[in-house]
Amino acid sequence: MTYDQMAIATRSTRTWLNNARRLLARRMHRTPNGARWWGMVRMLSHELGLPLKSAARVADLVLHTSPAPHRVRLAATSDGAIALRIDFERFHSTANASLAAAYAFGQPRARGRPRKPRRRRPLIDVFPSVWEIRVERKPAKLERLGQQLRDWGAYPRGIEPGLPFIMDAATLRAVPHLALTTSKGDIDVLLVEILDANGGRGT
């Protein structure tokens, strides 16, 4: 995997990956398992506010457990009154969707100026090989789209079959650029922000 693909797969940036790698003094394995590990570290650090080294220790603990349980509960305080629960099925589902997006949208660009495509009038009707769906970040719309994609048997494109994947609104919110294969063909889902008349985000 390239660094750009790793950034997509971990829902971070190349800058964050490089800084985190230096601070943790860890080698970055640019593989699916490496992306899952760094993705968990980023999630625990960025979304829950854990110190980076603590996030790395948690990722080591829960991802190197074999066989991995369905859920893990970790004490966050010494008396165990506050705990962190990790749902592995949900985590791996989102990680697999992010990996599919990385493979689909993180391809390196060729150097130099891009060639202008030759405009030819097709002799027959040509349909796109991948359909694109753009949807607003509104809960009702995400719920409806998630249900429709689930009915079509949506699964991350380019990922080996049989891995955990939950097609619902939570997945759409977590991975705003999804590359899917469905019974209706390949579909790319893009979440968009709709601006109101004053240039602000719509509600």
N, CA and C atoms as a LAMMPS dump frame, in Angstrom:
ITEM: TIMESTEP
0
ITEM: NUMBER OF ATOMS
609
ITEM: BOX BOUNDS ff ff ff
-5.0000000000000000e+02 5.0000000000000000e+02
-5.0000000000000000e+02 5.0000000000000000e+02
-5.0000000000000000e+02 5.0000000000000000e+02
ITEM: ATOMS id mol type element x y z
1 1 1 N 0.838 -1.186 0
2 1 2 C 0 0 0
3 1 3 C 0.879 1.243 0
4 2 1 N 0.436 2.29 -0.672
5 2 2 C 1.157 3.556 -0.653
6 2 3 C 0.775 4.341 0.606
7 3 1 N 1.512 5.431 0.876
8 3 2 C 1.178 6.272 2.022
9 3 3 C -0.194 6.921 1.839
10 4 1 N -0.524 7.291 0.602
11 4 2 C -1.844 7.871 0.358
12 4 3 C -2.941 6.857 0.651
13 5 1 N -2.725 5.604 0.263
14 5 2 C -3.713 4.569 0.558
15 5 3 C -3.802 4.309 2.06
16 6 1 N -2.664 4.346 2.742
17 6 2 C -2.683 4.175 4.198
18 6 3 C -3.468 5.297 4.871
19 7 1 N -3.321 6.511 4.368
20 7 2 C -4.054 7.637 4.949
21 7 3 C -5.554 7.44 4.796
22 8 1 N -5.994 6.961 3.629
23 8 2 C -7.417 6.712 3.413
24 8 3 C -7.885 5.558 4.294
25 9 1 N -7.102 4.486 4.346
26 9 2 C -7.498 3.289 5.092
27 9 3 C -7.581 3.55 6.59
28 10 1 N -6.777 4.468 7.092
29 10 2 C -6.784 4.77 8.532
30 10 3 C -7.622 6.003 8.853
31 11 1 N -8.214 6.617 7.837
32 11 2 C -9.02 7.839 7.984
33 11 3 C -8.205 8.936 8.675
34 12 1 N -6.974 9.082 8.202
35 12 2 C -6.088 10.103 8.755
36 12 3 C -5.441 10.858 7.6
37 13 1 N -4.242 11.361 7.812
38 13 2 C -3.49 12.052 6.778
39 13 3 C -2.052 11.518 6.794
40 14 1 N -1.32 11.801 5.725
41 14 2 C 0.08 11.381 5.683
42 14 3 C 0.879 12.061 6.796
43 15 1 N 0.532 13.321 7.088
44 15 2 C 1.235 14.039 8.152
45 15 3 C 1.032 13.345 9.489
46 16 1 N -0.225 12.977 9.789
47 16 2 C -0.486 12.292 11.065
48 16 3 C 0.259 10.972 11.118
49 17 1 N 0.24 10.208 10.041
50 17 2 C 0.92 8.916 10.029
51 17 3 C 2.418 9.068 10.284
52 18 1 N 3.038 10.018 9.612
53 18 2 C 4.481 10.217 9.788
54 18 3 C 4.813 10.687 11.2
55 19 1 N 4.018 11.62 11.731
56 19 2 C 4.263 12.112 13.094
57 19 3 C 4.05 11.009 14.128
58 20 1 N 2.972 10.242 13.958
59 20 2 C 2.686 9.164 14.905
60 20 3 C 3.772 8.09 14.845
61 21 1 N 4.23 7.774 13.648
62 21 2 C 5.286 6.772 13.501
63 21 3 C 6.561 7.206 14.22
64 22 1 N 6.913 8.482 14.098
65 22 2 C 8.116 8.984 14.76
66 22 3 C 7.949 9.014 16.281
67 23 1 N 6.792 9.475 16.753
68 23 2 C 6.572 9.569 18.197
69 23 3 C 6.55 8.191 18.861
70 24 1 N 5.996 7.209 18.152
71 24 2 C 5.925 5.865 18.716
72 24 3 C 7.172 5.036 18.412
73 25 1 N 8.039 5.567 17.535
74 25 2 C 9.261 4.851 17.128
75 25 3 C 8.917 3.456 16.621
76 26 1 N 7.897 3.41 15.757
77 26 2 C 7.445 2.13 15.219
78 26 3 C 7.58 2.119 13.702
79 27 1 N 7.873 0.953 13.201
80 27 2 C 7.905 0.785 11.756
81 27 3 C 6.471 0.709 11.249
82 28 1 N 6.22 1.338 10.12
83 28 2 C 4.879 1.316 9.558
84 28 3 C 4.776 0.223 8.504
85 29 1 N 3.993 -0.794 8.815
86 29 2 C 3.756 -1.872 7.861
87 29 3 C 2.559 -1.476 6.987
88 30 1 N 2.83 -1.216 5.738
89 30 2 C 1.769 -0.76 4.833
90 30 3 C 1.049 -1.962 4.234
91 31 1 N 0.316 -2.628 5.097
92 31 2 C -0.457 -3.823 4.762
93 31 3 C -1.86 -3.639 5.338
94 32 1 N -2.821 -4.488 4.939
95 32 2 C -4.155 -4.376 5.547
96 32 3 C -4.136 -4.479 7.067
97 33 1 N -3.362 -5.417 7.623
98 33 2 C -3.293 -5.525 9.077
99 33 3 C -2.631 -4.299 9.691
100 34 1 N -1.61 -3.784 9.016
101 34 2 C -0.978 -2.561 9.5
102 34 3 C -1.934 -1.392 9.471
103 35 1 N -2.752 -1.313 8.425
104 35 2 C -3.74 -0.228 8.328
105 35 3 C -4.774 -0.338 9.44
106 36 1 N -5.175 -1.571 9.763
107 36 2 C -6.142 -1.739 10.86
108 36 3 C -5.534 -1.279 12.18
109 37 1 N -4.261 -1.635 12.43
110 37 2 C -3.617 -1.247 13.681
111 37 3 C -3.502 0.266 13.784
112 38 1 N -2.97 0.903 12.753
113 38 2 C -2.832 2.358 12.788
114 38 3 C -4.19 3.041 12.797
115 39 1 N -5.171 2.428 12.161
116 39 2 C -6.518 2.995 12.188
117 39 3 C -7.11 2.988 13.578
118 40 1 N -6.86 1.913 14.331
119 40 2 C -7.36 1.876 15.708
120 40 3 C -6.632 2.884 16.576
121 41 1 N -5.31 3.005 16.407
122 41 2 C -4.553 3.988 17.177
123 41 3 C -5.08 5.391 16.901
124 42 1 N -5.306 5.691 15.636
125 42 2 C -5.816 7.021 15.269
126 42 3 C -7.2 7.252 15.871
127 43 1 N -8.07 6.254 15.819
128 43 2 C -9.423 6.385 16.358
129 43 3 C -9.393 6.637 17.864
130 44 1 N -8.606 5.84 18.588
131 44 2 C -8.534 5.995 20.041
132 44 3 C -7.915 7.327 20.433
133 45 1 N -6.922 7.759 19.669
134 45 2 C -6.24 9.005 19.986
135 45 3 C -7.047 10.226 19.564
136 46 1 N -7.552 10.21 18.322
137 46 2 C -8.218 11.386 17.772
138 46 3 C -9.655 11.53 18.261
139 47 1 N -10.38 10.431 18.317
140 47 2 C -11.807 10.511 18.635
141 47 3 C -12.095 10.374 20.122
142 48 1 N -11.239 9.643 20.853
143 48 2 C -11.473 9.46 22.283
144 48 3 C -10.5 10.245 23.154
145 49 1 N -9.466 10.808 22.542
146 49 2 C -8.539 11.641 23.3
147 49 3 C -7.505 10.889 24.107
148 50 1 N -7.294 9.586 23.838
149 50 2 C -6.252 8.861 24.549
150 50 3 C -4.875 9.349 24.099
151 51 1 N -3.908 9.405 25.022
152 51 2 C -2.538 9.705 24.605
153 51 3 C -2.083 8.684 23.569
154 52 1 N -1.231 9.112 22.665
155 52 2 C -0.843 8.267 21.539
156 52 3 C -0.248 6.938 21.998
157 53 1 N 0.622 6.975 23.003
158 53 2 C 1.247 5.738 23.467
159 53 3 C 0.233 4.816 24.126
160 54 1 N -0.725 5.393 24.843
161 54 2 C -1.779 4.569 25.44
162 54 3 C -2.635 3.931 24.352
163 55 1 N -2.941 4.691 23.307
164 55 2 C -3.724 4.158 22.192
165 55 3 C -2.99 3.01 21.52
166 56 1 N -1.669 3.133 21.383
167 56 2 C -0.88 2.062 20.774
168 56 3 C -0.898 0.808 21.637
169 57 1 N -0.816 0.974 22.969
170 57 2 C -0.852 -0.194 23.856
171 57 3 C -2.2 -0.895 23.771
172 58 1 N -3.28 -0.119 23.705
173 58 2 C -4.607 -0.724 23.583
174 58 3 C -4.717 -1.475 22.257
175 59 1 N -4.24 -0.874 21.17
176 59 2 C -4.293 -1.538 19.865
177 59 3 C -3.492 -2.833 19.883
178 60 1 N -2.321 -2.811 20.517
179 60 2 C -1.528 -4.04 20.64
180 60 3 C -2.302 -5.107 21.402
181 61 1 N -2.942 -4.699 22.48
182 61 2 C -3.635 -5.646 23.342
183 61 3 C -4.814 -6.299 22.636
184 62 1 N -5.634 -5.497 21.99
185 62 2 C -6.885 -6.038 21.454
186 62 3 C -6.728 -6.644 20.057
187 63 1 N -5.799 -6.144 19.252
188 63 2 C -5.657 -6.673 17.898
189 63 3 C -4.716 -7.867 17.826
190 64 1 N -3.873 -8.042 18.836
191 64 2 C -2.971 -9.182 18.839
192 64 3 C -3.528 -10.333 19.658
193 65 1 N -4.775 -10.184 20.124
194 65 2 C -5.434 -11.267 20.85
195 65 3 C -5.878 -12.325 19.847
196 66 1 N -5.579 -13.559 20.097
197 66 2 C -5.938 -14.643 19.165
198 66 3 C -6.525 -15.812 19.951
199 67 1 N -7.727 -16.256 19.615
200 67 2 C -8.636 -15.611 18.659
201 67 3 C -9.28 -14.375 19.277
202 68 1 N -9.566 -13.389 18.444
203 68 2 C -10.143 -12.137 18.944
204 68 3 C -11.587 -12.355 19.378
205 69 1 N -11.969 -11.892 20.571
206 69 2 C -13.362 -12.003 20.999
207 69 3 C -14.243 -11.04 20.213
208 70 1 N -15.557 -11.237 20.359
209 70 2 C -16.49 -10.365 19.64
210 70 3 C -16.44 -8.947 20.191
211 71 1 N -16.295 -8.825 21.505
212 71 2 C -16.19 -7.525 22.154
213 71 3 C -15.129 -7.585 23.243
214 72 1 N -14.497 -6.459 23.499
215 72 2 C -13.487 -6.362 24.556
216 72 3 C -13.858 -5.204 25.455
217 73 1 N -13.739 -5.404 26.77
218 73 2 C -14.008 -4.349 27.741
219 73 3 C -12.722 -4.088 28.507
220 74 1 N -12.241 -2.839 28.454
221 74 2 C -10.998 -2.459 29.101
222 74 3 C -11.287 -1.418 30.179
223 75 1 N -10.749 -1.622 31.377
224 75 2 C -10.931 -0.657 32.461
225 75 3 C -10.175 0.62 32.126
226 76 1 N -10.856 1.743 32.252
227 76 2 C -10.23 3.038 31.982
228 76 3 C -9.813 3.738 33.269
229 77 1 N -10.314 3.263 34.4
230 77 2 C -9.909 3.803 35.705
231 77 3 C -9.471 2.642 36.583
232 78 1 N -8.716 2.948 37.638
233 78 2 C -8.141 1.897 38.483
234 78 3 C -9.205 1.055 39.182
235 79 1 N -10.361 1.656 39.495
236 79 2 C -11.405 0.893 40.182
237 79 3 C -12.36 0.217 39.212
238 80 1 N -12.154 0.426 37.912
239 80 2 C -13.007 -0.226 36.918
240 80 3 C -14.371 0.393 36.756
241 81 1 N -14.608 1.531 37.411
242 81 2 C -15.923 2.17 37.31
243 81 3 C -16.195 2.669 35.891
244 82 1 N -15.158 3.089 35.213
245 82 2 C -15.283 3.552 33.83
246 82 3 C -14.477 2.615 32.949
247 83 1 N -15.105 2.151 31.887
248 83 2 C -14.446 1.182 31.016
249 83 3 C -14.685 1.539 29.558
250 84 1 N -13.817 1.013 28.719
251 84 2 C -13.916 1.207 27.277
252 84 3 C -14.287 -0.128 26.653
253 85 1 N -15.362 -0.156 25.886
254 85 2 C -15.774 -1.392 25.221
255 85 3 C -15.551 -1.241 23.722
256 86 1 N -14.897 -2.204 23.127
257 86 2 C -14.616 -2.178 21.693
258 86 3 C -15.409 -3.289 21.025
259 87 1 N -16.23 -2.908 20.066
260 87 2 C -17.016 -3.854 19.283
261 87 3 C -16.184 -4.237 18.057
262 88 1 N -15.644 -5.452 18.052
263 88 2 C -14.741 -5.862 16.983
264 88 3 C -15.449 -5.984 15.642
265 89 1 N -16.676 -6.45 15.648
266 89 2 C -17.385 -6.594 14.382
267 89 3 C -17.564 -5.232 13.717
268 90 1 N -17.946 -4.233 14.49
269 90 2 C -18.112 -2.883 13.951
270 90 3 C -16.763 -2.3 13.525
271 91 1 N -15.735 -2.482 14.36
272 91 2 C -14.423 -1.931 14.018
273 91 3 C -13.906 -2.529 12.714
274 92 1 N -13.936 -3.854 12.602
275 92 2 C -13.421 -4.497 11.391
276 92 3 C -14.29 -4.18 10.18
277 93 1 N -15.582 -3.995 10.388
278 93 2 C -16.458 -3.605 9.287
279 93 3 C -16.033 -2.262 8.705
280 94 1 N -15.84 -1.284 9.583
281 94 2 C -15.419 0.037 9.124
282 94 3 C -14.015 -0.008 8.523
283 95 1 N -13.124 -0.789 9.141
284 95 2 C -11.764 -0.909 8.62
285 95 3 C -11.768 -1.519 7.225
286 96 1 N -12.6 -2.533 6.999
287 96 2 C -12.667 -3.156 5.675
288 96 3 C -13.239 -2.203 4.635
289 97 1 N -14.23 -1.409 5.025
290 97 2 C -14.781 -0.411 4.101
291 97 3 C -13.73 0.641 3.76
292 98 1 N -12.94 1.051 4.754
293 98 2 C -11.891 2.04 4.514
294 98 3 C -10.79 1.473 3.629
295 99 1 N -10.464 0.2 3.79
296 99 2 C -9.466 -0.44 2.931
297 99 3 C -9.938 -0.472 1.485
298 100 1 N -11.221 -0.802 1.293
299 100 2 C -11.765 -0.817 -0.067
300 100 3 C -11.67 0.565 -0.698
301 101 1 N -11.985 1.604 0.09
302 101 2 C -11.875 2.973 -0.417
303 101 3 C -10.431 3.314 -0.762
304 102 1 N -9.486 2.83 0.063
305 102 2 C -8.07 3.105 -0.195
306 102 3 C -7.621 2.491 -1.51
307 103 1 N -8.023 1.247 -1.761
308 103 2 C -7.64 0.588 -3.008
309 103 3 C -8.305 1.232 -4.216
310 104 1 N -9.545 1.695 -4.025
311 104 2 C -10.291 2.256 -5.157
312 104 3 C -9.892 3.688 -5.478
313 105 1 N -9.602 4.49 -4.442
314 105 2 C -9.418 5.926 -4.662
315 105 3 C -8.011 6.422 -4.336
316 106 1 N -7.128 5.542 -3.884
317 106 2 C -5.787 5.974 -3.499
318 106 3 C -4.703 5.596 -4.476
319 107 1 N -5.073 5.357 -5.731
320 107 2 C -4.065 4.994 -6.722
321 107 3 C -3.151 6.179 -6.998
322 108 1 N -1.834 5.931 -7.113
323 108 2 C -0.914 7.044 -7.396
324 108 3 C -1.15 7.633 -8.77
325 109 1 N -1.001 8.951 -8.858
326 109 2 C -1.164 9.634 -10.132
327 109 3 C 0.12 9.558 -10.951
328 110 1 N -0.055 9.445 -12.246
329 110 2 C 1.102 9.423 -13.131
330 110 3 C 1.753 10.804 -13.15
331 111 1 N 3.086 10.828 -13.319
332 111 2 C 3.795 12.088 -13.355
333 111 3 C 3.549 12.804 -14.678
334 112 1 N 3.747 14.131 -14.619
335 112 2 C 3.567 14.92 -15.831
336 112 3 C 2.127 15.332 -16.026
337 113 1 N 1.89 16.025 -17.122
338 113 2 C 0.537 16.482 -17.424
339 113 3 C -0.346 15.318 -17.838
340 114 1 N -1.574 15.299 -17.312
341 114 2 C -2.473 14.226 -17.749
342 114 3 C -2.859 14.412 -19.205
343 115 1 N -2.935 13.316 -19.901
344 115 2 C -3.322 13.376 -21.305
345 115 3 C -4.803 13.72 -21.44
346 116 1 N -5.076 14.562 -22.409
347 116 2 C -6.471 14.892 -22.671
348 116 3 C -7.121 13.744 -23.443
349 117 1 N -8.242 13.252 -22.952
350 117 2 C -8.878 12.141 -23.658
351 117 3 C -9.401 12.586 -25.023
352 118 1 N -9.264 11.686 -25.964
353 118 2 C -9.779 11.979 -27.302
354 118 3 C -11.287 11.846 -27.287
355 119 1 N -11.96 12.877 -27.744
356 119 2 C -13.42 12.884 -27.718
357 119 3 C -13.94 12.168 -28.957
358 120 1 N -14.578 11.061 -28.718
359 120 2 C -15.168 10.293 -29.812
360 120 3 C -16.647 10.081 -29.532
361 121 1 N -17.395 10.144 -30.546
362 121 2 C -18.821 9.871 -30.405
363 121 3 C -19.033 8.361 -30.427
364 122 1 N -19.569 7.799 -29.359
365 122 2 C -19.727 6.344 -29.33
366 122 3 C -20.713 5.858 -30.377
367 123 1 N -20.422 4.687 -30.938
368 123 2 C -21.32 4.097 -31.924
369 123 3 C -22.544 3.485 -31.251
370 124 1 N -22.372 3.105 -29.962
371 124 2 C -23.489 2.547 -29.205
372 124 3 C -23.548 3.262 -27.872
373 125 1 N -24.64 3.1 -27.166
374 125 2 C -24.759 3.708 -25.843
375 125 3 C -23.746 3.065 -24.897
376 126 1 N -23.018 3.899 -24.174
377 126 2 C -22.005 3.408 -23.243
378 126 3 C -22.453 3.75 -21.821
379 127 1 N -22.501 2.748 -20.96
380 127 2 C -22.909 2.946 -19.578
381 127 3 C -21.677 2.882 -18.689
382 128 1 N -21.657 3.646 -17.608
383 128 2 C -20.488 3.622 -16.731
384 128 3 C -20.334 2.265 -16.068
385 129 1 N -19.079 1.862 -15.825
386 129 2 C -18.831 0.584 -15.156
387 129 3 C -19.049 0.705 -13.651
388 130 1 N -18.948 1.93 -13.125
389 130 2 C -19.178 2.174 -11.705
390 130 3 C -20.18 3.32 -11.58
391 131 1 N -21.274 3.063 -10.88
392 131 2 C -22.278 4.094 -10.663
393 131 3 C -21.905 4.902 -9.427
394 132 1 N -22.215 6.171 -9.437
395 132 2 C -21.884 7.057 -8.326
396 132 3 C -23.155 7.599 -7.697
397 133 1 N -23.227 7.495 -6.374
398 133 2 C -24.361 8.024 -5.618
399 133 3 C -23.842 9.107 -4.686
400 134 1 N -24.419 10.304 -4.765
401 134 2 C -24.075 11.381 -3.851
402 134 3 C -25.252 11.597 -2.902
403 135 1 N -24.956 11.66 -1.616
404 135 2 C -26.019 11.769 -0.625
405 135 3 C -25.619 12.767 0.451
406 136 1 N -26.606 13.532 0.931
407 136 2 C -26.372 14.474 2.021
408 136 3 C -26.205 13.724 3.343
409 137 1 N -25.522 14.404 4.286
410 137 2 C -25.29 13.808 5.6
411 137 3 C -26.499 13.984 6.514
412 138 1 N -27.666 13.66 6.032
413 138 2 C -28.869 13.764 6.854
414 138 3 C -29.245 12.362 7.33
415 139 1 N -29.525 12.205 8.639
416 139 2 C -29.78 10.864 9.19
417 139 3 C -30.825 10.074 8.424
418 140 1 N -31.944 10.705 8.072
419 140 2 C -33.005 9.971 7.382
420 140 3 C -32.542 9.463 6.029
421 141 1 N -31.794 10.285 5.307
422 141 2 C -31.308 9.878 3.985
423 141 3 C -30.272 8.768 4.095
424 142 1 N -29.402 8.865 5.113
425 142 2 C -28.403 7.818 5.296
426 142 3 C -29.054 6.495 5.693
427 143 1 N -30.091 6.558 6.509
428 143 2 C -30.806 5.338 6.895
429 143 3 C -31.438 4.676 5.681
430 144 1 N -32.08 5.485 4.819
431 144 2 C -32.733 4.924 3.629
432 144 3 C -31.706 4.337 2.667
433 145 1 N -30.612 5.057 2.466
434 145 2 C -29.591 4.561 1.548
435 145 3 C -28.932 3.3 2.105
436 146 1 N -28.65 3.285 3.399
437 146 2 C -28.063 2.102 4.004
438 146 3 C -28.949 0.879 3.833
439 147 1 N -30.258 1.052 4.013
440 147 2 C -31.205 -0.05 3.845
441 147 3 C -31.231 -0.521 2.397
442 148 1 N -31.236 0.426 1.443
443 148 2 C -31.264 0.057 0.034
444 148 3 C -30 -0.709 -0.361
445 149 1 N -28.845 -0.218 0.077
446 149 2 C -27.588 -0.897 -0.241
447 149 3 C -27.523 -2.271 0.419
448 150 1 N -28.068 -2.388 1.618
449 150 2 C -28.113 -3.69 2.29
450 150 3 C -28.988 -4.662 1.504
451 151 1 N -30.11 -4.176 0.968
452 151 2 C -30.981 -5.025 0.155
453 151 3 C -30.289 -5.487 -1.122
454 152 1 N -29.356 -4.676 -1.612
455 152 2 C -28.597 -5.026 -2.82
456 152 3 C -27.357 -5.852 -2.514
457 153 1 N -27.188 -6.246 -1.255
458 153 2 C -26.049 -7.07 -0.878
459 153 3 C -24.717 -6.349 -0.984
460 154 1 N -24.669 -5.074 -0.609
461 154 2 C -23.452 -4.277 -0.741
462 154 3 C -22.311 -4.863 0.09
463 155 1 N -21.103 -4.827 -0.516
464 155 2 C -19.893 -5.326 0.149
465 155 3 C -18.708 -4.519 -0.366
466 156 1 N -17.696 -4.268 0.472
467 156 2 C -16.547 -3.461 0.033
468 156 3 C -15.895 -4.049 -1.219
469 157 1 N -15.684 -3.227 -2.198
470 157 2 C -15.115 -3.661 -3.47
471 157 3 C -13.616 -3.927 -3.332
472 158 1 N -13.156 -5.054 -3.858
473 158 2 C -11.733 -5.374 -3.829
474 158 3 C -11.259 -6.036 -2.558
475 159 1 N -12.172 -6.304 -1.618
476 159 2 C -11.83 -6.964 -0.359
477 159 3 C -12.28 -8.415 -0.431
478 160 1 N -11.455 -9.321 0.101
479 160 2 C -11.814 -10.735 0.034
480 160 3 C -13.163 -10.979 0.701
481 161 1 N -13.969 -11.877 0.13
482 161 2 C -15.307 -12.117 0.693
483 161 3 C -15.248 -12.781 2.057
484 162 1 N -16.307 -12.574 2.813
485 162 2 C -16.445 -13.234 4.102
486 162 3 C -15.947 -12.452 5.295
487 163 1 N -15.382 -11.266 5.067
488 163 2 C -14.909 -10.454 6.185
489 163 3 C -16.082 -9.678 6.793
490 164 1 N -15.965 -9.263 8.064
491 164 2 C -17.075 -8.529 8.689
492 164 3 C -17.385 -7.239 7.935
493 165 1 N -18.679 -7.016 7.699
494 165 2 C -19.11 -5.756 7.085
495 165 3 C -20.562 -5.51 7.432
496 166 1 N -20.834 -4.328 7.963
497 166 2 C -22.192 -3.926 8.336
498 166 3 C -22.592 -2.749 7.457
499 167 1 N -23.572 -2.948 6.6
500 167 2 C -24.016 -1.869 5.715
501 167 3 C -25.173 -1.13 6.364
502 168 1 N -24.865 0.018 6.962
503 168 2 C -25.907 0.814 7.596
504 168 3 C -25.483 2.27 7.612
505 169 1 N -26.294 3.1 8.23
506 169 2 C -26.025 4.541 8.26
507 169 3 C -24.735 4.851 9.01
508 170 1 N -24.425 4.077 10.052
509 170 2 C -23.195 4.319 10.814
510 170 3 C -21.965 4.129 9.937
511 171 1 N -21.993 3.13 9.071
512 171 2 C -20.878 2.907 8.149
513 171 3 C -20.769 4.051 7.159
514 172 1 N -21.892 4.534 6.662
515 172 2 C -21.882 5.657 5.726
516 172 3 C -21.294 6.903 6.378
517 173 1 N -21.631 7.137 7.651
518 173 2 C -21.085 8.302 8.352
519 173 3 C -19.586 8.149 8.595
520 174 1 N -19.147 6.933 8.912
521 174 2 C -17.751 6.706 9.258
522 174 3 C -16.839 6.735 8.038
523 175 1 N -17.321 6.241 6.904
524 175 2 C -16.507 6.169 5.678
525 175 3 C -17.252 6.951 4.597
526 176 1 N -16.991 8.239 4.472
527 176 2 C -17.777 9.094 3.581
528 176 3 C -17.534 8.876 2.099
529 177 1 N -16.604 7.983 1.745
530 177 2 C -16.357 7.68 0.337
531 177 3 C -16.218 6.169 0.221
532 178 1 N -17.323 5.491 -0.102
533 178 2 C -17.38 4.034 -0.099
534 178 3 C -17.256 3.473 -1.511
535 179 1 N -16.482 2.414 -1.646
536 179 2 C -16.383 1.674 -2.909
537 179 3 C -17.03 0.31 -2.677
538 180 1 N -18.165 0.078 -3.327
539 180 2 C -18.966 -1.11 -3.054
540 180 3 C -19.208 -1.93 -4.303
541 181 1 N -19.393 -3.217 -4.105
542 181 2 C -19.936 -4.077 -5.145
543 181 3 C -21.306 -4.532 -4.668
544 182 1 N -22.292 -4.526 -5.565
545 182 2 C -23.667 -4.86 -5.205
546 182 3 C -24.28 -5.735 -6.289
547 183 1 N -25.484 -6.219 -6.027
548 183 2 C -26.2 -7.011 -7.037
549 183 3 C -26.585 -6.161 -8.239
550 184 1 N -26.527 -4.834 -8.106
551 184 2 C -26.836 -3.928 -9.209
552 184 3 C -25.582 -3.454 -9.936
553 185 1 N -24.411 -3.923 -9.506
554 185 2 C -23.153 -3.48 -10.1
555 185 3 C -22.307 -2.727 -9.085
556 186 1 N -21.145 -2.26 -9.522
557 186 2 C -20.252 -1.506 -8.646
558 186 3 C -20.789 -0.094 -8.425
559 187 1 N -20.729 0.343 -7.173
560 187 2 C -21.272 1.651 -6.792
561 187 3 C -20.27 2.376 -5.909
562 188 1 N -20.048 3.663 -6.196
563 188 2 C -19.288 4.544 -5.312
564 188 3 C -20.274 5.458 -4.605
565 189 1 N -20.164 5.561 -3.278
566 189 2 C -21.041 6.42 -2.488
567 189 3 C -20.218 7.566 -1.926
568 190 1 N -20.651 8.796 -2.199
569 190 2 C -19.952 9.982 -1.712
570 190 3 C -20.898 10.802 -0.849
571 191 1 N -20.489 11.088 0.376
572 191 2 C -21.258 11.985 1.23
573 191 3 C -20.888 13.418 0.9
574 192 1 N -21.895 14.272 0.775
575 192 2 C -21.651 15.66 0.377
576 192 3 C -22.302 16.593 1.377
577 193 1 N -21.765 17.803 1.455
578 193 2 C -22.343 18.867 2.267
579 193 3 C -23.121 19.786 1.339
580 194 1 N -24.366 20.05 1.679
581 194 2 C -25.201 20.94 0.897
582 194 3 C -25.172 22.342 1.501
583 195 1 N -24.802 23.334 0.705
584 195 2 C -24.735 24.705 1.182
585 195 3 C -26.088 25.391 0.977
586 196 1 N -26.465 26.212 1.958
587 196 2 C -27.707 26.947 1.817
588 196 3 C -27.481 28.206 0.989
589 197 1 N -28.519 29.008 0.854
590 197 2 C -28.447 30.186 0.002
591 197 3 C -27.417 31.2 0.496
592 198 1 N -27.101 31.182 1.8
593 198 2 C -26.133 32.126 2.365
594 198 3 C -24.708 31.576 2.368
595 199 1 N -24.52 30.403 1.77
596 199 2 C -23.184 29.839 1.711
597 199 3 C -22.833 28.985 2.902
598 200 1 N -23.769 28.798 3.826
599 200 2 C -23.507 27.953 4.991
600 200 3 C -23.99 26.549 4.751
601 201 1 N -23.686 25.672 5.691
602 201 2 C -24.129 24.292 5.554
603 201 3 C -25.602 24.191 5.842
604 202 1 N -26.271 23.426 5.012
605 202 2 C -27.698 23.235 5.206
606 202 3 C -27.979 22.383 6.425
607 203 1 N -29.16 22.513 6.961
608 203 2 C -29.528 21.739 8.146
609 203 3 C -30.504 20.64 7.769
